[in-house]
Amino acid sequence: MAYHVLYFIFLTFLIIPASAINILDTLIESTLPEDGRLNFTELAKKYGFPAKEYEVITSDGYILKLFNIPGKNGLPVLLMHGLAASADCWIIRGERSLAVTLAKSGYDLWFGNIRGNKYSRKHVNLNPDTDEAFWDFSFHENGYYDLPAIVERVLKESKTRKLNAIGYSQGTTIFYVLCSTRPEYNSKINFMMGLASVAFLNNIQPPLSRVISVSSVIYNMLKDWGFNELFYDKSMFNNFLKVFCSVPSIGYRVCMEAVTFPIVGRDTEEVKSDFVPVIFGHYPTSTALKSLYHYAQISNRKTFSQFDYGLTGNLIKYNSLLPPVYNLNLVTTKIIIYAGLNDKLSTIADVDVLISKLPNVVRYIVSPWEKCNHVDYVWGKNTNLYLFPYILEVLRLY
């Protein structure tokens, strides 16, 4: 059911006439609440903690946006968002967001944005609108290039030798990539707290598992159609989502109950209809098709490994028929895992596989909120009750 609805929305986007762009822009302005329209720095200012902006240039030329809410309590804390998201995810809940909660406790907060999203859609040479090469990346490049550049900038600006880190979903994946491929960074990360950790996707259930099973066909088809970038913020598709998902009743039934909950786990108590317009004001944001396909590959192959280019491509890229497996035994920094029983993407079974391969998991927390799904960590209404106390405790203890 979920993927049928998603396919219908995608087809609808394809047939929307160009003349509808201005109409959609007008509808967005009148439909989305203020918190759905404000950007990160505007939201930070609204909730009493003005943020600084920095630009970080990676060694391969991508220009990333980094936000800082200054504080003096302990080591700097770096927060990394999930797939097709941005730093906004940490603050869209306003007073109940993790950003505001930690800011009130005085922590020096840094919010990264990986290449391609709405804050990091820039390169020193490549044009994201015309150069296909701009989008030739997956979470591997996010971990190997983006994250070290961000870490180094945070350490430089804060004048410290270490930082604490909190990752959510793909924001955890890239830490596992970094610390296994560039192990010297283990000494620069005091701990990484993984919310909804993703490295193995061996236990994905329908409907998403059905999509993953034919992912190579979908990937090649979309590439043939020229879709190297997905969810561009100013695209008609994204604008359509912002308006459609904000329609009372039907927007919630389609966008959340029919599409999102079957994939991430159902929890209507934590994400109610009144908050959906805020969500889709910020999510999804630009990401690379290749990154989604990389996740599908690790699910199909049941190994946490680098991108699979096929036998010939792998020989050229890796001098091997198979892509290299990330050596998680090299991830020696302290890892804290927080998982949800109702998370259909980062399942308990897959988290257990990950933990068995990590050498320094110092704490494993299963959420006391039994309905905790894959999006409650950043969209949930009551995370201040069942998640934030653990985060604050970890920051105090480690």
C-alpha positions as a Python dict, from the first residue, in 0.01 Angstrom:
ca = {
    (1, 'M'): (0, 0, 0),
    (2, 'A'): (269, 251, 104),
    (3, 'Y'): (482, 222, -208),
    (4, 'H'): (172, 239, -430),
    (5, 'V'): (78, 573, -274),
    (6, 'L'): (435, 699, -307),
    (7, 'Y'): (442, 597, -673),
    (8, 'F'): (113, 781, -729),
    (9, 'I'): (253, 1099, -572),
    (10, 'F'): (566, 1070, -787),
    (11, 'L'): (361, 1034, -1106),
    (12, 'T'): (145, 1327, -1001),
    (13, 'F'): (459, 1536, -971),
    (14, 'L'): (565, 1441, -1324),
    (15, 'I'): (241, 1563, -1479),
    (16, 'I'): (207, 1890, -1283),
    (17, 'P'): (235, 2167, -1545),
    (18, 'A'): (513, 2425, -1510),
    (19, 'S'): (251, 2697, -1463),
    (20, 'A'): (167, 2541, -1126),
    (21, 'I'): (503, 2643, -971),
    (22, 'N'): (390, 2991, -868),
    (23, 'I'): (62, 2853, -735),
    (24, 'L'): (248, 2601, -519),
    (25, 'D'): (484, 2868, -386),
    (26, 'T'): (185, 3080, -287),
    (27, 'L'): (14, 2785, -122),
    (28, 'I'): (329, 2700, 75),
    (29, 'E'): (345, 3050, 218),
    (30, 'S'): (-19, 3036, 324),
    (31, 'T'): (-27, 2670, 433),
    (32, 'L'): (291, 2604, 629),
    (33, 'P'): (311, 2733, 987),
    (34, 'E'): (598, 2964, 1076),
    (35, 'D'): (819, 2683, 1209),
    (36, 'G'): (775, 2501, 880),
    (37, 'R'): (908, 2800, 686),
    (38, 'L'): (1195, 2923, 906),
    (39, 'N'): (1548, 2798, 843),
    (40, 'F'): (1789, 2674, 1113),
    (41, 'T'): (1929, 3010, 1219),
    (42, 'E'): (1583, 3167, 1220),
    (43, 'L'): (1446, 2888, 1439),
    (44, 'A'): (1743, 2913, 1673),
    (45, 'K'): (1689, 3287, 1712),
    (46, 'K'): (1315, 3239, 1766),
    (47, 'Y'): (1376, 2997, 2053),
    (48, 'G'): (1633, 3215, 2222),
    (49, 'F'): (1967, 3073, 2107),
    (50, 'P'): (2107, 3261, 1804),
    (51, 'A'): (2334, 3042, 1592),
    (52, 'K'): (2658, 3118, 1412),
    (53, 'E'): (2721, 2994, 1056),
    (54, 'Y'): (3043, 2850, 914),
    (55, 'E'): (3140, 2717, 573),
    (56, 'V'): (3355, 2405, 561),
    (57, 'I'): (3533, 2293, 242),
    (58, 'T'): (3607, 1922, 208),
    (59, 'S'): (3927, 1790, 52),
    (60, 'D'): (3729, 1702, -263),
    (61, 'G'): (3576, 2048, -297),
    (62, 'Y'): (3226, 2033, -143),
    (63, 'I'): (3118, 2338, 56),
    (64, 'L'): (2926, 2245, 370),
    (65, 'K'): (2726, 2459, 611),
    (66, 'L'): (2797, 2420, 982),
    (67, 'F'): (2589, 2582, 1258),
    (68, 'N'): (2701, 2658, 1611),
    (69, 'I'): (2499, 2745, 1921),
    (70, 'P'): (2776, 2850, 2160),
    (71, 'G'): (2803, 2715, 2513),
    (72, 'K'): (3067, 2649, 2778),
    (73, 'N'): (2959, 2320, 2935),
    (74, 'G'): (3205, 2037, 2863),
    (75, 'L'): (3339, 1928, 2526),
    (76, 'P'): (3175, 2054, 2207),
    (77, 'V'): (2887, 1836, 2089),
    (78, 'L'): (2855, 1759, 1716),
    (79, 'L'): (2512, 1646, 1593),
    (80, 'M'): (2473, 1479, 1251),
    (81, 'H'): (2135, 1438, 1082),
    (82, 'G'): (1978, 1148, 893),
    (83, 'L'): (1917, 1065, 527),
    (84, 'A'): (1749, 1332, 311),
    (85, 'A'): (1750, 1562, 612),
    (86, 'S'): (1947, 1858, 745),
    (87, 'A'): (2048, 2020, 1072),
    (88, 'D'): (1687, 2141, 1093),
    (89, 'C'): (1578, 1803, 1230),
    (90, 'W'): (1737, 1884, 1566),
    (91, 'I'): (1539, 2204, 1623),
    (92, 'I'): (1199, 2181, 1449),
    (93, 'R'): (1031, 2073, 1774),
    (94, 'G'): (1112, 2416, 1916),
    (95, 'E'): (1111, 2421, 2296),
    (96, 'R'): (1088, 2041, 2297),
    (97, 'S'): (1376, 1991, 2052),
    (98, 'L'): (1712, 1843, 2143),
    (99, 'A'): (1890, 2157, 2021),
    (100, 'V'): (1704, 2385, 2261),
    (101, 'T'): (1723, 2133, 2547),
    (102, 'L'): (2101, 2101, 2521),
    (103, 'A'): (2145, 2475, 2466),
    (104, 'K'): (1958, 2543, 2789),
    (105, 'S'): (2206, 2313, 2963),
    (106, 'G'): (2493, 2523, 2831),
    (107, 'Y'): (2654, 2283, 2586),
    (108, 'D'): (2860, 2408, 2292),
    (109, 'L'): (2653, 2268, 2005),
    (110, 'W'): (2759, 2211, 1645),
    (111, 'F'): (2517, 2098, 1375),
    (112, 'G'): (2663, 1952, 1057),
    (113, 'N'): (2513, 1928, 709),
    (114, 'I'): (2639, 1670, 462),
    (115, 'R'): (2702, 1742, 93),
    (116, 'G'): (2399, 1794, -126),
    (117, 'N'): (2137, 1897, 129),
    (118, 'K'): (1976, 2240, 115),
    (119, 'Y'): (2253, 2401, 321),
    (120, 'S'): (2543, 2223, 148),
    (121, 'R'): (2445, 2223, -219),
    (122, 'K'): (2769, 2390, -329),
    (123, 'H'): (3110, 2294, -469),
    (124, 'V'): (3425, 2488, -559),
    (125, 'N'): (3401, 2372, -924),
    (126, 'L'): (3089, 2164, -984),
    (127, 'N'): (2738, 2298, -1042),
    (128, 'P'): (2472, 2080, -872),
    (129, 'D'): (2216, 2183, -1136),
    (130, 'T'): (2423, 2089, -1441),
    (131, 'D'): (2711, 1861, -1337),
    (132, 'E'): (2614, 1499, -1282),
    (133, 'A'): (2948, 1446, -1108),
    (134, 'F'): (2830, 1660, -815),
    (135, 'W'): (2585, 1385, -718),
    (136, 'D'): (2830, 1096, -755),
    (137, 'F'): (2844, 1020, -384),
    (138, 'S'): (2685, 804, -117),
    (139, 'F'): (2715, 783, 259),
    (140, 'H'): (3072, 661, 204),
    (141, 'E'): (3185, 1005, 88),
    (142, 'N'): (2980, 1165, 367),
    (143, 'G'): (3185, 966, 618),
    (144, 'Y'): (3522, 973, 443),
    (145, 'Y'): (3527, 1340, 334),
    (146, 'D'): (3244, 1543, 492),
    (147, 'L'): (3267, 1425, 851),
    (148, 'P'): (3644, 1470, 899),
    (149, 'A'): (3625, 1821, 752),
    (150, 'I'): (3344, 1906, 994),
    (151, 'V'): (3523, 1748, 1293),
    (152, 'E'): (3843, 1940, 1220),
    (153, 'R'): (3656, 2270, 1194),
    (154, 'V'): (3472, 2213, 1522),
    (155, 'L'): (3797, 2127, 1701),
    (156, 'K'): (3970, 2431, 1553),
    (157, 'E'): (3694, 2677, 1642),
    (158, 'S'): (3640, 2534, 1991),
    (159, 'K'): (4014, 2499, 2056),
    (160, 'T'): (3976, 2143, 2187),
    (161, 'R'): (4138, 1812, 2094),
    (162, 'K'): (3819, 1603, 2125),
    (163, 'L'): (3446, 1634, 2079),
    (164, 'N'): (3136, 1439, 2171),
    (165, 'A'): (2904, 1330, 1893),
    (166, 'I'): (2539, 1241, 1850),
    (167, 'G'): (2430, 1079, 1525),
    (168, 'Y'): (2085, 995, 1403),
    (169, 'S'): (2023, 720, 1142),
    (170, 'Q'): (2257, 802, 850),
    (171, 'G'): (2429, 1035, 1095),
    (172, 'T'): (2550, 719, 1272),
    (173, 'T'): (2643, 537, 951),
    (174, 'I'): (2891, 805, 855),
    (175, 'F'): (3067, 783, 1193),
    (176, 'Y'): (3112, 408, 1144),
    (177, 'V'): (3251, 479, 796),
    (178, 'L'): (3488, 748, 925),
    (179, 'C'): (3625, 560, 1222),
    (180, 'S'): (3679, 239, 1023),
    (181, 'T'): (3838, 396, 713),
    (182, 'R'): (4028, 677, 888),
    (183, 'P'): (4090, 527, 1233),
    (184, 'E'): (4303, 823, 1343),
    (185, 'Y'): (3973, 1004, 1405),
    (186, 'N'): (3881, 767, 1687),
    (187, 'S'): (4110, 966, 1915),
    (188, 'K'): (3932, 1292, 1824),
    (189, 'I'): (3584, 1164, 1913),
    (190, 'N'): (3534, 1111, 2285),
    (191, 'F'): (3212, 919, 2226),
    (192, 'M'): (2946, 881, 1961),
    (193, 'M'): (2589, 828, 2077),
    (194, 'G'): (2400, 653, 1801),
    (195, 'L'): (2025, 712, 1777),
    (196, 'A'): (1865, 457, 1542),
    (197, 'S'): (2206, 328, 1432),
    (198, 'V'): (2225, 204, 1073),
    (199, 'A'): (2502, -21, 945),
    (200, 'F'): (2317, -347, 881),
    (201, 'L'): (1977, -375, 717),
    (202, 'N'): (1937, -752, 724),
    (203, 'N'): (1590, -754, 878),
    (204, 'I'): (1392, -498, 679),
    (205, 'Q'): (1028, -599, 643),
    (206, 'P'): (762, -521, 378),
    (207, 'P'): (677, -288, 220),
    (208, 'L'): (1031, -148, 206),
    (209, 'S'): (1192, -491, 160),
    (210, 'R'): (996, -534, -164),
    (211, 'V'): (1131, -206, -296),
    (212, 'I'): (1485, -301, -192),
    (213, 'S'): (1458, -634, -374),
    (214, 'V'): (1413, -450, -706),
    (215, 'S'): (1634, -153, -616),
    (216, 'S'): (1884, -213, -896),
    (217, 'V'): (1604, -182, -1154),
    (218, 'I'): (1471, 135, -990),
    (219, 'Y'): (1821, 284, -959),
    (220, 'N'): (1909, 227, -1324),
    (221, 'M'): (1570, 351, -1441),
    (222, 'L'): (1593, 675, -1241),
    (223, 'K'): (1950, 734, -1359),
    (224, 'D'): (1835, 688, -1719),
    (225, 'W'): (1568, 950, -1653),
    (226, 'G'): (1833, 1189, -1519),
    (227, 'F'): (1742, 1165, -1149),
    (228, 'N'): (2085, 1177, -982),
    (229, 'E'): (1951, 1420, -721),
    (230, 'L'): (1635, 1347, -527),
    (231, 'F'): (1414, 1583, -324),
    (232, 'Y'): (1559, 1915, -437),
    (233, 'D'): (1398, 2169, -207),
    (234, 'K'): (1278, 2397, -485),
    (235, 'S'): (1152, 2115, -706),
    (236, 'M'): (785, 2084, -793),
    (237, 'F'): (780, 1745, -623),
    (238, 'N'): (901, 1885, -289),
    (239, 'N'): (668, 2183, -314),
    (240, 'F'): (380, 1949, -392),
    (241, 'L'): (464, 1741, -82),
    (242, 'K'): (472, 2050, 138),
    (243, 'V'): (123, 2150, 27),
    (244, 'F'): (-39, 1806, -4),
    (245, 'C'): (93, 1667, 326),
    (246, 'S'): (-30, 1978, 508),
    (247, 'V'): (-391, 1930, 400),
    (248, 'P'): (-589, 1847, 717),
    (249, 'S'): (-690, 1484, 757),
    (250, 'I'): (-599, 1355, 408),
    (251, 'G'): (-239, 1477, 433),
    (252, 'Y'): (-183, 1285, 755),
    (253, 'R'): (-359, 973, 628),
    (254, 'V'): (-152, 959, 309),
    (255, 'C'): (187, 1107, 402),
    (256, 'M'): (215, 953, 748),
    (257, 'E'): (-24, 660, 786),
    (258, 'A'): (-1, 522, 432),
    (259, 'V'): (361, 604, 342),
    (260, 'T'): (580, 689, 641),
    (261, 'F'): (457, 467, 925),
    (262, 'P'): (465, 139, 724),
    (263, 'I'): (835, 208, 657),
    (264, 'V'): (954, 348, 991),
    (265, 'G'): (708, 196, 1240),
    (266, 'R'): (365, 319, 1345),
    (267, 'D'): (340, 572, 1628),
    (268, 'T'): (46, 810, 1598),
    (269, 'E'): (89, 932, 1955),
    (270, 'E'): (430, 1093, 1901),
    (271, 'V'): (363, 1248, 1559),
    (272, 'K'): (15, 1392, 1529),
    (273, 'S'): (-146, 1572, 1237),
    (274, 'D'): (-82, 1922, 1374),
    (275, 'F'): (295, 1876, 1346),
    (276, 'V'): (304, 1729, 993),
    (277, 'P'): (315, 2068, 813),
    (278, 'V'): (626, 2157, 1014),
    (279, 'I'): (790, 1825, 924),
    (280, 'F'): (733, 1860, 551),
    (281, 'G'): (845, 2220, 560),
    (282, 'H'): (1192, 2081, 628),
    (283, 'Y'): (1187, 1721, 507),
    (284, 'P'): (1290, 1573, 271),
    (285, 'T'): (1581, 1776, 142),
    (286, 'S'): (1824, 1712, -142),
    (287, 'T'): (2017, 1388, -142),
    (288, 'A'): (2194, 1167, -393),
    (289, 'L'): (2013, 875, -554),
    (290, 'K'): (2339, 683, -516),
    (291, 'S'): (2321, 710, -137),
    (292, 'L'): (1976, 549, -121),
    (293, 'Y'): (2094, 273, -352),
    (294, 'H'): (2402, 213, -136),
    (295, 'Y'): (2171, 139, 158),
    (296, 'A'): (1970, -97, -60),
    (297, 'Q'): (2292, -276, -153),
    (298, 'I'): (2397, -338, 206),
    (299, 'S'): (2048, -472, 274),
    (300, 'N'): (2057, -707, -25),
    (301, 'R'): (2418, -817, 33),
    (302, 'K'): (2380, -833, 413),
    (303, 'T'): (2723, -678, 462),
    (304, 'F'): (2827, -329, 569),
    (305, 'S'): (3052, -254, 276),
    (306, 'Q'): (3146, 14, 29),
    (307, 'F'): (2944, 86, -286),
    (308, 'D'): (2914, -207, -525),
    (309, 'Y'): (2997, -101, -884),
    (310, 'G'): (2963, -452, -1027),
    (311, 'L'): (3246, -693, -1103),
    (312, 'T'): (3419, -476, -1363),
    (313, 'G'): (3363, -152, -1176),
    (314, 'N'): (3487, -304, -850),
    (315, 'L'): (3806, -423, -1018),
    (316, 'I'): (3871, -72, -1144),
    (317, 'K'): (3774, 101, -819),
    (318, 'Y'): (3898, -143, -555),
    (319, 'N'): (4116, -395, -745),
    (320, 'S'): (3875, -656, -615),
    (321, 'L'): (3564, -831, -744),
    (322, 'L'): (3373, -734, -430),
    (323, 'P'): (3354, -398, -252),
    (324, 'P'): (3561, -372, 70),
    (325, 'V'): (3378, -446, 394),
    (326, 'Y'): (3404, -173, 656),
    (327, 'N'): (3620, -307, 937),
    (328, 'L'): (3412, -213, 1241),
    (329, 'N'): (3679, -357, 1470),
    (330, 'L'): (3871, -36, 1399),
    (331, 'V'): (3592, 176, 1553),
    (332, 'T'): (3759, 208, 1891),
    (333, 'T'): (3597, 528, 2017),
    (334, 'K'): (3332, 484, 2286),
    (335, 'I'): (2991, 403, 2134),
    (336, 'I'): (2655, 442, 2307),
    (337, 'I'): (2358, 284, 2128),
    (338, 'Y'): (1996, 392, 2173),
    (339, 'A'): (1741, 176, 1990),
    (340, 'G'): (1363, 149, 1957),
    (341, 'L'): (1155, -169, 1971),
    (342, 'N'): (921, -34, 1703),
    (343, 'D'): (1193, 91, 1467),
    (344, 'K'): (1141, -88, 1134),
    (345, 'L'): (1458, 55, 976),
    (346, 'S'): (1710, 22, 1256),
    (347, 'T'): (1567, -300, 1394),
    (348, 'I'): (1673, -449, 1725),
    (349, 'A'): (1800, -755, 1536),
    (350, 'D'): (2023, -543, 1313),
    (351, 'V'): (2142, -333, 1606),
    (352, 'D'): (2245, -655, 1778),
    (353, 'V'): (2452, -751, 1472),
    (354, 'L'): (2621, -411, 1480),
    (355, 'I'): (2696, -430, 1851),
    (356, 'S'): (2853, -774, 1805),
    (357, 'K'): (3107, -621, 1564),
    (358, 'L'): (3191, -301, 1754),
    (359, 'P'): (3474, -339, 2011),
    (360, 'N'): (3385, -52, 2245),
    (361, 'V'): (3010, -26, 2303),
    (362, 'V'): (2999, 115, 2654),
    (363, 'R'): (2622, 134, 2684),
    (364, 'Y'): (2317, -7, 2505),
    (365, 'I'): (1979, 153, 2575),
    (366, 'V'): (1647, 22, 2448),
    (367, 'S'): (1394, 303, 2458),
    (368, 'P'): (1142, 278, 2741),
    (369, 'W'): (885, 413, 2494),
    (370, 'E'): (782, 83, 2338),
    (371, 'K'): (631, 254, 2032),
    (372, 'C'): (955, 436, 1954),
    (373, 'N'): (998, 418, 1577),
    (374, 'H'): (1266, 543, 1338),
    (375, 'V'): (1153, 907, 1331),
    (376, 'D'): (1047, 962, 1693),
    (377, 'Y'): (1408, 1054, 1782),
    (378, 'V'): (1375, 1386, 1597),
    (379, 'W'): (1000, 1424, 1532),
    (380, 'G'): (856, 1280, 1854),
    (381, 'K'): (643, 1502, 2076),
    (382, 'N'): (767, 1362, 2408),
    (383, 'T'): (1133, 1284, 2349),
    (384, 'N'): (1206, 1511, 2646),
    (385, 'L'): (1061, 1232, 2861),
    (386, 'Y'): (1205, 910, 2716),
    (387, 'L'): (1518, 1016, 2520),
    (388, 'F'): (1672, 1342, 2639),
    (389, 'P'): (1734, 1225, 3000),
    (390, 'Y'): (1960, 948, 2862),
    (391, 'I'): (2146, 1193, 2636),
    (392, 'L'): (2204, 1434, 2924),
    (393, 'E'): (2320, 1147, 3145),
    (394, 'V'): (2566, 1027, 2881),
    (395, 'L'): (2705, 1379, 2840),
    (396, 'R'): (2758, 1398, 3217),
    (397, 'L'): (2912, 1052, 3255),
    (398, 'Y'): (3147, 1036, 2958),
}
